[in-house]
C-alpha cells in the first residue's frame, strides 16, 4: 500500500468511526462476560450506531 493511501486511511473519518465502534464492541463483550448485561447492551448499541451494518455487533446484541 502506498504511503499516500496509508495517510488517507489513517485520517479517514470512516476508519476512525469503525475503530470507535470496535472499541465499544470489545467493551460490550467484556461487560457481557462479567454478566453486566445492561452495560453490555448500552455499549453494543453505541457500536451499532457507529457501524450499523456490522454483523458481529448485531449478533452480540441478540445475545445480550
Secondary structure, 3 states (H helix, E strand, C coil): CCHHHHHHHHCCHHHHHHHHHHHHHHHHHHHHHCCCHHHHHHHHHHHHHHCCCCHHHHHHHHHC
